[in-house]
Amino acid sequence: MHLFVAQADCALEGAKEIIRTVFNAVPELHYIFLFIPSTVSLEPSLEAVFEPVLDPETVCQYTAFITHRHLHFPVLRVRKAR
């Protein structure tokens, strides 16, 4: 899977900005899952944002990746008032 950008050195920043925008747009969202066929590999910028869910040695038709909200966008903790 590829993220196409005009300047290759901006790919990581672009991927992170896309993830931050998604988490900002949907406050209830805590995880983003990415499923790709096992025969496809992620490019380095997406590998830096997503981590594999299963052990890479596990043989499956698809590979699952996840990224957590708290890694890209702060989570506001609200406590009850007294």
Residue pairs with C-beta under 8 A, 6 or more apart in sequence:
1 34
1 36
1 40
1 41
1 42
1 43
1 46
2 43
3 11
3 14
3 15
3 43
3 45
3 46
5 11
5 14
11 43
11 44
11 45
12 44
12 45
12 48
12 49
14 45
15 45
15 46
15 48
15 49
16 49
16 72
19 32
19 49
19 67
19 72
20 72
20 73
22 29
22 32
23 29
23 32
23 69
23 72
23 73
24 73
29 69
30 68
30 69
31 66
31 67
31 68
31 69
32 50
32 66
32 67
33 53
33 64
33 65
33 66
34 46
34 50
34 64
34 65
34 66
34 67
35 62
35 63
35 64
35 65
36 42
36 62
36 63
36 65
37 61
37 62
37 63
38 59
38 60
38 61
38 62
38 63
40 63
42 50
42 65
46 65
49 67
49 72
50 65
50 66
50 67
51 65
51 66
51 67
52 63
52 64
52 65
53 64
53 65
53 66
54 60
54 63
54 64
56 63
69 75
